Amino acid sequence: MAGLLSNFRNMMILSVILAIIMIISFGSAHGIDTQFWQAVFRWMHVVFGILWIGLLYYFNFVQIRKMPEIPAELRPAISKYIAPEALFWFRYAALMTVLAGFGIAGLHGSTYFAKVFSLGFAGGYDGSPQSPDHGYTLMGIGIYLALIMFLNVWGIIWPNQKIALGIKEADADAKAKAGRIAMLASRTNTLLSLPMLTSMAMYQTLYGS
């Protein structure tokens, strides 16, 4: 067992296999229908979302804060080895989280899809107490916050990190400027993450879909 756990690749393969066995077991117990596939996409959404937001918090809670304290001669270990690897998983986890989220919304049907992406206004807005349209509005806000965060990852953070880390050639001034832009974009995503997660978690609990 120690040998297995010491090998990250083999450990993750086993974890995925065990998860697939669990998914198949749920399919056998419940039946393979639309609701089952919603559950599969939600599982993917949660797994990749944890990886995405976990790395976002690593960058902001740990790496960005502690980098100024690291001796200059040790910083290349972060910029050349750790940060590029973390950014690979970070940006692709963001992509897979969003794709899985679209899968969940699509499997709920066109009415749900239209309602959440119009913030509840598709087909008319019911403002009465306990109206489901309030839930669609709150869920829609969370979706748009997540999309802003996703676009930030691919459109601002990653292009500027390539410059800051030396993956793309640039002079020292350009690297410093790119590093600051990437940091501010990352902080923006951290700022948006808690309201986004609040929307996702509370909608699922209170409205159950």
N, CA, C and O of each residue as an XYZ file, in Angstrom:
836
protein
N       0.825     -1.209      0.000
C       0.000      0.000      0.000
C       0.860      1.261      0.000
O       0.543      2.233     -0.685
N       1.963      1.242      0.779
C       2.850      2.415      0.816
C       3.431      2.688     -0.562
O       3.571      3.842     -0.965
N       3.776      1.605     -1.299
C       4.312      1.770     -2.642
C       3.300      2.401     -3.574
O       3.646      3.257     -4.388
N       2.037      1.978     -3.457
C       0.974      2.535     -4.282
C       0.777      4.013     -3.976
O       0.702      4.838     -4.887
N       0.694      4.341     -2.699
C       0.455      5.724     -2.305
C       1.635      6.631     -2.631
O       1.464      7.840     -2.789
N       2.824      6.059     -2.732
C       4.007      6.852     -3.058
C       4.040      7.247     -4.532
O       4.715      8.204     -4.908
N       3.311      6.510     -5.359
C       3.268      6.788     -6.800
C       1.995      7.564     -7.109
O       0.904      6.993     -7.122
N       2.129      8.856     -7.356
C       0.950      9.714     -7.542
C       0.083      9.245     -8.705
O      -1.140      9.174     -8.586
N       0.722      8.924     -9.834
C      -0.029      8.519    -11.027
C      -0.870      7.283    -10.744
O      -2.066      7.269    -11.034
N      -0.257      6.247    -10.183
C      -0.994      5.011     -9.917
C      -2.069      5.206     -8.858
O      -3.145      4.614     -8.943
N      -1.779      6.035     -7.861
C      -2.772      6.323     -6.827
C      -4.001      6.995     -7.426
O      -5.130      6.647     -7.078
N      -3.787      7.969     -8.339
C      -4.912      8.663     -8.958
C      -5.699      7.753     -9.893
O      -6.924      7.848     -9.970
N      -4.989      6.859    -10.612
C      -5.681      5.902    -11.474
C      -6.609      5.021    -10.645
O      -7.756      4.784    -11.026
N      -6.106      4.537     -9.506
C      -6.929      3.712     -8.627
C      -8.112      4.509     -8.084
O      -9.223      3.985     -8.004
N      -7.888      5.756     -7.714
C      -8.977      6.591     -7.198
C     -10.069      6.773     -8.242
O     -11.256      6.696     -7.926
N      -9.662      7.018     -9.499
C     -10.640      7.175    -10.587
C     -11.398      5.875    -10.814
O     -12.612      5.895    -11.014
N     -10.699      4.747    -10.785
C     -11.363      3.450    -10.969
C     -12.404      3.221     -9.875
O     -13.519      2.782    -10.158
N     -12.042      3.518     -8.625
C     -12.983      3.348     -7.516
C     -14.182      4.277     -7.676
O     -15.314      3.899     -7.373
N     -13.927      5.496     -8.156
C     -15.028      6.431     -8.380
C     -15.953      5.924     -9.484
O     -17.174      6.035     -9.369
N     -15.385      5.373    -10.543
C     -16.196      4.839    -11.641
C     -17.038      3.657    -11.153
O     -18.194      3.506    -11.547
N     -16.451      2.828    -10.299
C     -17.221      1.722     -9.720
C     -18.416      2.267     -8.931
O     -19.520      1.730     -9.019
N     -18.190      3.333     -8.161
C     -19.287      3.955     -7.417
C     -20.352      4.517     -8.356
O     -21.547      4.368     -8.102
N     -19.924      5.157     -9.431
C     -20.867      5.726    -10.399
C     -21.700      4.616    -11.031
O     -22.917      4.745    -11.156
N     -21.048      3.526    -11.428
C     -21.767      2.388    -12.014
C     -22.750      1.802    -11.004
O     -23.859      1.407    -11.364
N     -22.340      1.749     -9.749
C     -23.225      1.230     -8.700
C     -24.465      2.099     -8.546
O     -25.575      1.587     -8.402
N     -24.272      3.430     -8.578
C     -25.431      4.323     -8.528
C     -26.322      4.130     -9.749
O     -27.548      4.171     -9.642
N     -25.699      3.919    -10.918
C     -26.490      3.674    -12.122
C     -27.298      2.403    -12.027
O     -28.439      2.354    -12.486
N     -26.708      1.354    -11.426
C     -27.424      0.088    -11.267
C     -28.586      0.226    -10.290
O     -29.655     -0.351    -10.489
N     -28.356      1.008     -9.223
C     -29.400      1.168     -8.207
C     -30.515      2.096     -8.665
O     -31.689      1.852     -8.387
N     -30.146      3.155     -9.366
C     -31.137      4.175     -9.737
C     -31.697      3.962    -11.137
O     -32.869      4.240    -11.393
N     -30.855      3.468    -12.044
C     -31.231      3.377    -13.449
C     -30.504      4.457    -14.244
O     -30.201      5.533    -13.729
N     -30.229      4.142    -15.519
C     -29.505      5.080    -16.381
C     -30.529      5.959    -17.087
O     -31.100      5.565    -18.104
N     -30.756      7.137    -16.550
C     -31.690      8.082    -17.144
C     -31.071      9.468    -17.122
O     -29.894      9.625    -16.797
N     -31.870     10.480    -17.469
C     -31.356     11.848    -17.513
C     -30.859     12.303    -16.153
O     -29.830     12.972    -16.055
N     -31.585     11.945    -15.104
C     -31.176     12.340    -13.761
C     -29.836     11.720    -13.387
O     -29.024     12.355    -12.715
N     -29.602     10.491    -13.815
C     -28.317      9.850    -13.552
C     -27.194     10.627    -14.221
O     -26.158     10.866    -13.600
N     -27.381     11.031    -15.486
C     -26.336     11.779    -16.187
C     -26.145     13.171    -15.592
O     -25.040     13.714    -15.618
N     -27.218     13.746    -15.058
C     -27.064     15.001    -14.315
C     -26.129     14.793    -13.124
O     -25.266     15.625    -12.846
N     -26.313     13.681    -12.434
C     -25.474     13.371    -11.278
C     -24.024     13.169    -11.693
O     -23.112     13.599    -10.987
N     -23.799     12.513    -12.840
C     -22.435     12.302    -13.327
C     -21.768     13.638    -13.636
O     -20.623     13.874    -13.252
N     -22.498     14.510    -14.336
C     -21.929     15.815    -14.667
C     -21.735     16.669    -13.415
O     -20.794     17.458    -13.338
N     -22.623     16.511    -12.442
C     -22.431     17.258    -11.193
C     -21.192     16.760    -10.457
O     -20.450     17.554     -9.879
N     -20.966     15.453    -10.478
C     -19.739     14.899     -9.873
C     -18.512     15.496    -10.547
O     -17.574     15.917     -9.870
N     -18.513     15.534    -11.876
C     -17.393     16.133    -12.607
C     -17.237     17.612    -12.256
O     -16.126     18.109    -12.069
N     -18.364     18.296    -12.171
C     -18.365     19.728    -11.849
C     -17.733     19.976    -10.479
O     -16.952     20.911    -10.304
N     -18.078     19.138     -9.528
C     -17.535     19.282     -8.166
C     -16.047     18.941     -8.134
O     -15.258     19.679     -7.544
N     -15.653     17.824     -8.765
C     -14.254     17.400     -8.735
C     -13.349     18.460     -9.371
O     -12.361     18.884     -8.772
N     -13.695     18.878    -10.583
C     -12.857     19.867    -11.261
C     -12.966     21.237    -10.589
O     -12.008     22.010    -10.592
N     -14.129     21.534    -10.016
C     -14.288     22.789     -9.306
C     -13.416     22.864     -8.065
O     -12.844     23.910     -7.760
N     -13.318     21.751     -7.353
C     -12.433     21.704     -6.176
C     -10.985     21.934     -6.593
O     -10.252     22.676     -5.939
N     -10.577     21.288     -7.694
C      -9.205     21.463     -8.178
C      -8.953     22.905     -8.597
O      -7.916     23.480     -8.266
N      -9.899     23.489     -9.324
C      -9.761     24.869     -9.798
C      -9.673     25.851     -8.628
O      -8.714     26.614     -8.518
N     -10.683     25.821     -7.760
C     -10.725     26.798     -6.670
C      -9.645     26.496     -5.636
O      -9.112     27.412     -5.009
N      -9.320     25.218     -5.455
C      -8.240     24.870     -4.534
C      -6.913     25.474     -4.969
O      -6.168     25.998     -4.141
N      -6.609     25.405     -6.272
C      -5.379     26.003     -6.769
C      -5.440     27.528     -6.731
O      -4.435     28.185     -6.458
N      -6.615     28.087     -7.005
C      -6.781     29.542     -6.870
C      -6.448     29.979     -5.451
O      -5.756     30.978     -5.252
N      -6.937     29.235     -4.465
C      -6.666     29.578     -3.067
C      -5.204     29.317     -2.707
O      -4.621     30.056     -1.913
N      -4.610     28.276     -3.283
C      -3.179     28.051     -3.059
C      -2.370     29.264     -3.526
O      -1.519     29.774     -2.797
N      -2.647     29.718     -4.753
C      -1.910     30.869     -5.274
C      -2.071     32.090     -4.374
O      -1.095     32.785     -4.091
N      -3.304     32.356     -3.921
C      -3.566     33.598     -3.201
C      -3.322     33.502     -1.700
O      -2.869     34.467     -1.085
N      -3.616     32.352     -1.106
C      -3.399     32.190      0.335
C      -1.925     31.917      0.652
O      -1.449     32.255      1.736
N      -1.197     31.297     -0.305
C       0.159     30.851     -0.005
C       1.202     31.497     -0.924
O       2.022     32.295     -0.470
N       1.168     31.152     -2.211
C       2.287     31.505     -3.084
C       2.488     33.015     -3.228
O       3.594     33.511     -3.011
N       1.444     33.744     -3.588
C       1.589     35.185     -3.805
C       2.005     35.887     -2.519
O       2.837     36.793     -2.542
N       1.426     35.468     -1.401
C       1.732     36.109     -0.121
C       3.151     35.831      0.353
O       3.798     36.701      0.935
N       3.636     34.608      0.103
C       4.934     34.215      0.657
C       6.109     34.464     -0.289
O       7.260     34.437      0.148
N       5.844     34.705     -1.569
C       6.938     34.906     -2.524
C       7.905     36.007     -2.101
O       9.113     35.817     -2.236
N       7.432     37.162     -1.590
C       8.393     38.203     -1.196
C       9.346     37.764     -0.090
O      10.421     38.343      0.063
N       8.963     36.743      0.687
C       9.821     36.273      1.784
C      10.830     35.223      1.342
O      11.737     34.878      2.099
N      10.681     34.711      0.118
C      11.583     33.665     -0.365
C      12.871     34.314     -0.875
O      12.806     35.254     -1.667
N      14.028     33.837     -0.441
C      15.293     34.386     -0.949
C      15.357     34.331     -2.475
O      14.881     33.378     -3.092
N      15.945     35.353     -3.068
C      15.966     35.486     -4.527
C      16.528     34.250     -5.222
O      16.043     33.860     -6.284
N      17.546     33.634     -4.629
C      18.178     32.480     -5.272
C      17.282     31.238     -5.273
O      17.533     30.294     -6.021
N      16.240     31.236     -4.437
C      15.333     30.092     -4.374
C      14.079     30.281     -5.224
O      13.371     29.310     -5.493
N      13.794     31.500     -5.648
C      12.558     31.766     -6.380
C      12.446     31.034     -7.717
O      11.338     30.665     -8.105
N      13.545     30.810     -8.436
C      13.410     30.052     -9.697
C      12.786     28.674     -9.512
O      12.156     28.164    -10.438
N      12.940     28.063     -8.352
C      12.308     26.754     -8.113
C      10.797     26.857     -8.204
O      10.126     25.938     -8.673
N      10.262     28.004     -7.744
C       8.814     28.239     -7.837
C       8.433     28.575     -9.273
O       7.530     27.959     -9.840
N       9.123     29.555     -9.862
C       8.717     30.077    -11.168
C       8.969     29.108    -12.320
O       8.257     29.145    -13.324
N       9.979     28.235    -12.185
C      10.304     27.331    -13.282
C       9.666     25.951    -13.159
O       9.479     25.268    -14.166
N       9.332     25.536    -11.953
C       8.857     24.170    -11.762
C       7.450     24.094    -11.168
O       6.576     23.435    -11.731
N       7.226     24.763    -10.034
C       5.947     24.625     -9.336
C       4.838     25.418    -10.022
O       3.774     24.873    -10.313
N       5.082     26.706    -10.283
C       4.026     27.556    -10.838
C       3.530     27.081    -12.212
O       2.317     27.017    -12.413
N       4.413     26.745    -13.168
C       3.889     26.278    -14.465
C       3.034     25.022    -14.352
O       2.013     24.898    -15.029
N       3.450     24.088    -13.495
C       2.660     22.866    -13.305
C       1.310     23.180    -12.672
O       0.277     22.666    -13.101
N       1.330     24.032    -11.643
C       0.080     24.413    -10.973
C      -0.847     25.140    -11.933
O      -2.059     24.923    -11.910
N      -0.283     26.008    -12.783
C      -1.104     26.765    -13.740
C      -1.700     25.865    -14.812
O      -2.785     26.151    -15.319
N      -1.012     24.779    -15.170
C      -1.579     23.820    -16.127
C      -2.865     23.224    -15.572
O      -3.907     23.259    -16.228
N      -2.787     22.673    -14.352
C      -3.967     22.073    -13.733
C      -5.026     23.135    -13.442
O      -6.222     22.862    -13.544
N      -4.599     24.326    -13.086
C      -5.501     25.431    -12.761
C      -6.384     25.793    -13.951
O      -7.607     25.858    -13.823
N      -5.770     26.026    -15.100
C      -6.565     26.503    -16.236
C      -7.426     25.399    -16.844
O      -8.543     25.660    -17.292
N      -6.906     24.148    -16.864
C      -7.728     23.084    -17.443
C      -8.817     22.617    -16.481
O      -9.870     22.149    -16.915
N      -8.572     22.741    -15.182
C      -9.645     22.465    -14.220
C     -10.765     23.494    -14.380
O     -11.943     23.152    -14.280
N     -10.398     24.754    -14.627
C     -11.405     25.798    -14.874
C     -12.236     25.451    -16.108
O     -13.462     25.561    -16.091
N     -11.558     25.031    -17.180
C     -12.263     24.671    -18.412
C     -13.223     23.514    -18.180
O     -14.382     23.583    -18.588
N     -12.757     22.454    -17.530
C     -13.605     21.286    -17.310
C     -14.753     21.587    -16.351
O     -15.844     21.037    -16.498
N     -14.514     22.458    -15.371
C     -15.589     22.851    -14.449
C     -16.714     23.528    -15.214
O     -17.887     23.222    -15.004
N     -16.357     24.443    -16.098
C     -17.359     25.176    -16.881
C     -18.085     24.239    -17.842
O     -19.308     24.307    -17.960
N     -17.353     23.372    -18.526
C     -17.995     22.441    -19.461
C     -18.960     21.508    -18.728
O     -20.060     21.245    -19.214
N     -18.553     21.012    -17.570
C     -19.444     20.146    -16.793
C     -20.670     20.924    -16.322
O     -21.775     20.382    -16.292
N     -20.478     22.194    -15.954
C     -21.610     23.024    -15.546
C     -22.604     23.214    -16.671
O     -23.814     23.154    -16.450
N     -22.098     23.446    -17.893
C     -22.994     23.547    -19.047
C     -23.717     22.223    -19.280
O     -24.884     22.202    -19.671
N     -23.010     21.115    -19.037
C     -23.651     19.814    -19.184
C     -24.815     19.644    -18.225
O     -25.878     19.160    -18.614
N     -24.621     20.042    -16.970
C     -25.706     19.965    -15.981
C     -26.896     20.805    -16.426
O     -28.037     20.343    -16.422
N     -26.606     22.059    -16.812
C     -27.687     22.966    -17.219
C     -28.422     22.431    -18.436
O     -29.650     22.484    -18.502
N     -27.657     21.907    -19.414
C     -28.292     21.383    -20.619
C     -29.182     20.185    -20.350
O     -30.250     20.057    -20.950
N     -28.753     19.301    -19.449
C     -29.539     18.115    -19.130
C     -30.805     18.448    -18.351
O     -31.723     17.631    -18.288
N     -30.867     19.656    -17.749
C     -32.095     20.085    -17.077
C     -33.162     20.549    -18.063
O     -34.312     20.762    -17.680
N     -32.786     20.704    -19.325
C     -33.755     21.074    -20.343
C     -33.663     22.533    -20.744
O     -33.041     23.348    -20.063
N     -34.293     22.842    -21.860
C     -34.191     24.186    -22.438
C     -34.823     25.256    -21.556
O     -34.336     26.386    -21.517
N     -35.908     24.916    -20.843
C     -36.566     25.916    -19.994
C     -35.647     26.341    -18.857
O     -35.475     27.533    -18.603
N     -35.056     25.363    -18.172
C     -34.121     25.667    -17.087
C     -32.938     26.452    -17.620
O     -32.535     27.452    -17.027
N     -32.382     26.005    -18.732
C     -31.218     26.665    -19.328
C     -31.531     28.135    -19.608
O     -30.751     29.026    -19.273
N     -32.686     28.367    -20.227
C     -33.069     29.744    -20.553
C     -33.306     30.565    -19.297
O     -32.940     31.740    -19.242
N     -33.917     29.954    -18.287
C     -34.237     30.684    -17.051
C     -32.977     31.127    -16.307
O     -32.866     32.285    -15.905
N     -32.032     30.206    -16.124
C     -30.844     30.586    -15.344
C     -29.968     31.570    -16.098
O     -29.390     32.470    -15.489
N     -29.859     31.418    -17.412
C     -28.983     32.313    -18.170
C     -29.643     33.661    -18.459
O     -28.966     34.603    -18.871
N     -30.951     33.760    -18.248
C     -31.625     35.057    -18.358
C     -31.901     35.647    -16.980
O     -32.604     36.651    -16.865
N     -31.352     35.032    -15.936
C     -31.555     35.460    -14.539
C     -33.025     35.386    -14.132
O     -33.486     36.159    -13.292
N     -33.752     34.449    -14.737
C     -35.151     34.240    -14.378
C     -36.144     34.963    -15.248
O     -37.351     34.811    -15.058
N     -35.666     35.761    -16.215
C     -36.577     36.617    -16.985
C     -37.130     35.962    -18.239
O     -38.075     36.485    -18.831
N     -36.571     34.830    -18.666
C     -37.090     34.159    -19.865
C     -38.538     33.735    -19.639
O     -38.841     33.054    -18.659
N     -39.421     34.131    -20.532
C     -40.828     33.772    -20.414
C     -41.586     34.593    -19.396
O     -42.715     34.245    -19.048
N     -40.995     35.682    -18.902
C     -41.653     36.522    -17.899
C     -41.147     36.240    -16.501
O     -40.820     35.102    -16.164
N     -41.085     37.280    -15.691
C     -40.534     37.153    -14.340
C     -41.653     37.203    -13.314
O     -42.450     38.142    -13.293
N     -41.707     36.181    -12.462
C     -42.697     36.125    -11.384
C     -42.029     36.611    -10.104
O     -41.182     35.921     -9.537
N     -42.412     37.796     -9.653
C     -41.794     38.383     -8.475
C     -42.474     38.041     -7.169
O     -42.120     38.599     -6.130
N     -43.444     37.137     -7.192
C     -44.170     36.809     -5.976
C     -43.300     36.026     -5.002
O     -42.336     35.384     -5.420
N     -43.622     36.066     -3.701
C     -42.837     35.310     -2.710
C     -42.792     33.820     -3.061
O     -43.770     33.257     -3.551
N     -41.644     33.195     -2.802
C     -41.409     31.771     -3.056
C     -41.400     31.406     -4.538
O     -41.390     30.222     -4.874
N     -41.402     32.390     -5.425
C     -41.346     32.089     -6.853
C     -40.005     31.467     -7.208
O     -38.971     31.923     -6.719
N     -39.995     30.433     -8.050
C     -38.719     29.836     -8.466
C     -37.849     30.806     -9.260
O     -36.640     30.606     -9.381
N     -38.465     31.858     -9.800
C     -37.677     32.822    -10.569
C     -36.618     33.509     -9.711
O     -35.560     33.887    -10.215
N     -36.898     33.672     -8.413
C     -35.875     34.237     -7.516
C     -34.649     33.321     -7.481
O     -33.510     33.786     -7.506
N     -34.903     32.025     -7.424
C     -33.807     31.060     -7.414
C     -33.018     31.088     -8.713
O     -31.790     31.015     -8.702
N     -33.736     31.197     -9.847
C     -33.055     31.283    -11.132
C     -32.161     32.520    -11.190
O     -31.057     32.470    -11.733
N     -32.638     33.619    -10.635
C     -31.838     34.845    -10.620
C     -30.553     34.644     -9.838
O     -29.472     35.005    -10.301
N     -30.676     34.067     -8.651
C     -29.505     33.873     -7.792
C     -28.534     32.850     -8.386
O     -27.317     33.024     -8.312
N     -29.080     31.786     -8.973
C     -28.229     30.796     -9.620
C     -27.548     31.403    -10.839
O     -26.362     31.172    -11.076
N     -28.294     32.171    -11.603
C     -27.729     32.819    -12.787
C     -26.584     33.747    -12.436
O     -25.584     33.806    -13.151
N     -26.727     34.470    -11.339
C     -25.632     35.343    -10.892
C     -24.384     34.517    -10.628
O     -23.287     34.899    -11.035
N     -24.547     33.377     -9.943
C     -23.404     32.505     -9.672
C     -22.761     31.989    -10.945
O     -21.536     31.917    -11.039
N     -23.585     31.625    -11.937
C     -23.054     31.139    -13.209
C     -22.243     32.224    -13.907
O     -21.156     31.960    -14.421
N     -22.772     33.439    -13.922
C     -22.049     34.520    -14.599
C     -20.771     34.898    -13.857
O     -19.779     35.268    -14.485
N     -20.784     34.811    -12.541
C     -19.543     35.038    -11.792
C     -18.501     33.982    -12.160
O     -17.326     34.298    -12.343
N     -18.942     32.724    -12.265
C     -18.025     31.643    -12.638
C     -17.478     31.855    -14.048
O     -16.303     31.592    -14.302
N     -18.324     32.330    -14.966
C     -17.864     32.574    -16.332
C     -16.862     33.722    -16.386
O     -15.889     33.664    -17.137
N     -17.096     34.756    -15.596
C     -16.124     35.853    -15.500
C     -14.788     35.311    -14.996
O     -13.732     35.654    -15.527
N     -14.842     34.468    -13.974
C     -13.622     33.874    -13.423
C     -12.915     33.013    -14.468
O     -11.691     33.059    -14.586
N     -13.675     32.236    -15.217
C     -13.103     31.385    -16.262
C     -12.413     32.230    -17.337
O     -11.291     31.927    -17.742
N     -13.082     33.282    -17.791
C     -12.495     34.157    -18.803
C     -11.252     34.862    -18.264
O     -10.302     35.113    -19.006
N     -11.263     35.175    -16.983
C     -10.094     35.763    -16.332
C      -8.904     34.804    -16.398
O      -7.777     35.216    -16.670
N      -9.171     33.513    -16.143
C      -8.104     32.510    -16.151
C      -7.427     32.441    -17.515
O      -6.205     32.535    -17.624
N      -8.248     32.274    -18.557
C      -7.702     32.042    -19.892
C      -7.350     33.322    -20.626
O      -6.444     33.331    -21.459
N      -8.066     34.417    -20.321
C      -7.849     35.649    -21.071
C      -6.873     36.622    -20.445
O      -6.294     37.450    -21.148
N      -6.670     36.539    -19.103
C      -5.801     37.503    -18.424
C      -4.702     36.802    -17.633
O      -3.520     37.077    -17.838
N      -5.085     35.898    -16.730
C      -4.084     35.296    -15.839
C      -3.041     34.500    -16.617
O      -1.845     34.753    -16.474
N      -3.471     33.541    -17.438
C      -2.524     32.684    -18.127
C      -1.653     33.449    -19.125
O      -0.437     33.253    -19.107
N      -2.200     34.315    -20.003
C      -1.318     35.060    -20.921
C      -0.273     35.901    -20.194
O       0.867     35.997    -20.649
N      -0.649     36.508    -19.073
C       0.308     37.329    -18.341
C       1.285     36.487    -17.524
O       2.439     36.877    -17.346
N       0.836     35.348    -17.030
C       1.749     34.468    -16.305
C       2.818     33.901    -17.234
O       3.954     33.692    -16.808
N       2.476     33.650    -18.489
C       3.476     33.162    -19.441
C       4.609     34.166    -19.582
O       5.770     33.784    -19.725
N       4.271     35.445    -19.542
C       5.294     36.488    -19.632
C       6.061     36.581    -18.313
O       7.291     36.620    -18.299
N       5.316     36.614    -17.208
C       5.940     36.782    -15.889
C       6.880     35.638    -15.553
O       7.909     35.855    -14.913
N       6.546     34.417    -15.975
C       7.355     33.240    -15.652
C       8.456     32.971    -16.664
O       9.252     32.049    -16.487
N       8.508     33.773    -17.726
C       9.543     33.588    -18.726
C       9.230     32.530    -19.757
O      10.096     32.183    -20.560
N       8.010     32.004    -19.759
C       7.616     31.028    -20.779
C       7.566     31.719    -22.136
O       7.907     31.130    -23.162
N       7.134     32.982    -22.123
C       7.152     33.838    -23.305
C       8.192     34.918    -23.087
O       8.196     35.570    -22.043
N       9.075     35.119    -24.058
C      10.179     36.054    -23.914
C       9.690     37.492    -23.728
O       8.795     37.954    -24.436
N      10.293     38.187    -22.764
C       9.974     39.593    -22.509
C      11.076     40.179    -21.646
O      11.824     39.448    -20.996
N      11.175     41.539    -21.644
C      12.184     42.170    -20.805
C      11.696     42.235    -19.361
O      10.560     41.864    -19.064
N      12.555     42.707    -18.472
C      12.256     42.707    -17.038
C      11.044     43.561    -16.702
O      10.226     43.185    -15.863
N      10.929     44.721    -17.362
C       9.791     45.604    -17.092
C       8.475     44.949    -17.503
O       7.479     45.030    -16.784
N       8.482     44.303    -18.664
C       7.272     43.633    -19.149
C       6.890     42.479    -18.227
O       5.709     42.240    -17.979
N       7.903     41.762    -17.719
C       7.632     40.661    -16.799
C       7.002     41.177    -15.499
O       6.050     40.591    -14.983
N       7.547     42.278    -14.983
C       7.007     42.843    -13.742
C       5.574     43.315    -13.937
O       4.717     43.088    -13.083
N       5.316     43.975    -15.066
C       3.961     44.454    -15.356
C       2.991     43.293    -15.514
O       1.882     43.327    -14.981
N       3.414     42.254    -16.254
C       2.556     41.081    -16.460
C       2.276     40.367    -15.151
O       1.158     39.909    -14.917
N       3.291     40.271    -14.293
C       3.101     39.628    -13.004
C       2.068     40.346    -12.153
O       1.256     39.712    -11.479
N       2.103     41.674    -12.189
C       1.120     42.443    -11.406
C      -0.291     42.278    -11.967
O      -1.249     42.128    -11.210
N      -0.416     42.305    -13.289
C      -1.730     42.129    -13.912
C      -2.300     40.755    -13.565
O      -3.476     40.627    -13.222
N      -1.447     39.726    -13.659
C      -1.892     38.374    -13.333
C      -2.303     38.276    -11.868
O      -3.296     37.625    -11.541
N      -1.547     38.917    -10.990
C      -1.875     38.895     -9.563
C      -3.217     39.556     -9.293
O      -4.028     39.029     -8.531
N      -3.460     40.719     -9.916
C      -4.722     41.430     -9.695
C      -5.907     40.640    -10.254
O      -6.983     40.620     -9.658
N      -5.704     39.997    -11.389
C      -6.775     39.160    -11.946
C      -7.054     37.968    -11.051
O      -8.208     37.584    -10.860
N      -5.985     37.374    -10.493
C      -6.150     36.248     -9.578
C      -6.866     36.690     -8.302
O      -7.721     35.973     -7.782
N      -6.514     37.864     -7.806
C      -7.198     38.389     -6.624
C      -8.672     38.671     -6.930
O      -9.535     38.472     -6.075
N      -8.956     39.135     -8.152
C     -10.351     39.361     -8.560
C     -11.129     38.053     -8.507
O     -12.259     38.019     -8.020
N     -10.525     36.973     -9.008
C     -11.194     35.675     -8.962
C     -11.405     35.199     -7.526
O     -12.434     34.602     -7.207
N     -10.432     35.466     -6.671
C     -10.593     35.097     -5.259
C     -11.733     35.888     -4.637
O     -12.521     35.343     -3.865
N     -11.825     37.167     -4.969
C     -12.914     38.005     -4.489
C     -14.270     37.456     -4.921
O     -15.211     37.419     -4.128
N     -14.365     37.028     -6.186
C     -15.642     36.546     -6.719
C     -15.969     35.125     -6.291
O     -17.120     34.699     -6.384
N     -14.967     34.385     -5.823
C     -15.171     32.960     -5.568
C     -16.197     32.679     -4.476
O     -17.020     31.778     -4.629
N     -16.165     33.428     -3.382
C     -17.104     33.137     -2.288
C     -18.549     33.438     -2.657
O     -19.410     32.601     -2.384
N     -18.876     34.601     -3.270
C     -20.268     34.779     -3.708
C     -20.685     33.750     -4.759
O     -21.832     33.302     -4.763
N     -19.759     33.371     -5.655
C     -20.086     32.360     -6.653
C     -20.408     31.028     -5.990
O     -21.407     30.392     -6.327
N     -19.565     30.599     -5.047
C     -19.796     29.333     -4.356
C     -21.053     29.382     -3.490
O     -21.750     28.378     -3.345
N     -21.338     30.539     -2.921
C     -22.575     30.703     -2.143
C     -23.788     30.475     -3.025
O     -24.730     29.786     -2.633
N     -23.764     31.056     -4.220
C     -24.872     30.868     -5.159
C     -25.053     29.399     -5.508
O     -26.166     28.876     -5.450
N     -23.969     28.738     -5.867
C     -24.054     27.339     -6.282
C     -24.553     26.443     -5.140
O     -25.462     25.636     -5.333
N     -23.960     26.587     -3.968
C     -24.287     25.698     -2.856
C     -25.696     25.948     -2.317
O     -26.436     25.000     -2.053
N     -26.063     27.205     -2.157
C     -27.363     27.501     -1.567
C     -28.503     27.227     -2.530
O     -29.584     26.815     -2.110
N     -28.273     27.454     -3.822
C     -29.326     27.112     -4.806
C     -29.599     25.613     -4.802
O     -30.749     25.175     -4.780
N     -28.518     24.839     -4.823
C     -28.674     23.385     -4.845
C     -29.408     22.895     -3.598
O     -30.236     21.988     -3.682
N     -29.108     23.495     -2.435
C     -29.732     23.066     -1.188
C     -31.180     23.505     -1.094
O     -32.040     22.724     -0.686
N     -31.462     24.748     -1.467
C     -32.797     25.315     -1.280
C     -33.758     25.020     -2.416
O     -34.970     24.962     -2.208
N     -33.216     24.831     -3.634
C     -34.086     24.597     -4.773
C     -33.912     23.210     -5.371
O     -34.756     22.752     -6.142
N     -32.812     22.534     -5.015
C     -32.634     21.120     -5.324
C     -32.612     20.727     -6.773
O     -33.205     19.720     -7.158
N     -31.910     21.537     -7.610
C     -31.787     21.128     -9.014
C     -30.539     21.727     -9.610
O     -30.249     21.505    -10.786
